Amino acid sequence: MQDWLHLKNKVIIVTGGETGIGNSIVKKLHSLSAKVVSADVNATAGITDDQILHVPCDVSKKESVDAMVRTAVDTFGKIDVLINNAGVARPELLVDVRGENPKYEASVDSFDFIFNINVKGVFLCTQAVVKQFLAQGNGGTIVNMSSESSMEGSAGQSIYAATKNAVNSFTRSWAKELGSQSIRVVAMAPGILEETSMRSPAYNEALAYTRNTSVDNLTPDYSKSIPLGRPGYLEEISDLAAYLASDRSSYITGTVVNITGGKSRG
């Protein structure tokens, strides 16, 4: 059953592949015998485990993205799938209404930082990879990482949520543009997940302030907010990513797949 997805020898780029969700996806794809390119600003260049190519890449810089794609093709000869996972967030309020901690009020610097990676990065990586797909002439797949917040909004995360809604629009529009070339574009929108190293004490402190609570109270009663009664596991996200990257999902394009345990505003 492990070979049900038929990912063996598919060349798959995962941006932000060194930590968190991205690293979980890289490990899952590697276990399914795919050839994986982990493109990350913090990557150390080289190949590990015979099939994982680590490439330093700043997704907000065109020259860095183009160099990463060239390295992937030079190493593995082709690209079959791009998973646009790289993303950042800074918990900040539009306006610090309480006026107690202005450092948690949104700034132009934060706006530019988050949009450059979460939106511009998706644009640059997808454009570069689609050009390679067209040169190869046999289609391909783009999987974009969205978020539940893109549709529900998120207190203290308005800029982040806006970038993820932009990703949803990219997904639907590009699927319409590229379907005639046998290129699928799909997004996945995780909800609340188990914590990773990305959730630092400073991040949690900022998030708590933007939501007018304490760090100790950040974790809600999941039995009330999520029908399945728990946060999602990283492996569940990587399982979905593997399925969407595979030909088993060959008729799925132009849509955002929620993976939230049933959580919604209701």
Secondary structure, 3 states (H helix, E strand, C coil): CCCCCCCCCCEEEEECCCCHHHHHHHHHHHHCCCEEEEEECCCCCEEECCCEEEEECCCCCHHHHHHHHHHHHHHHCCCCEEEECCCCCCCEECCCCCCCCHHHECCHHHHHHHHHHHHHHHHHHHHHHHHHHHHHCCCEEEEEECCCHHHHCCCCEHHHHHHHHHHHHHHHHHHHHHHHHCEEEEEEEECCECCCCCCCHHHHHHHHHHCCCCHHHCCCCHHHHCCCCCCECHHHHHHHHHHHHCHHHCCCCCCEEEECCCCCCC
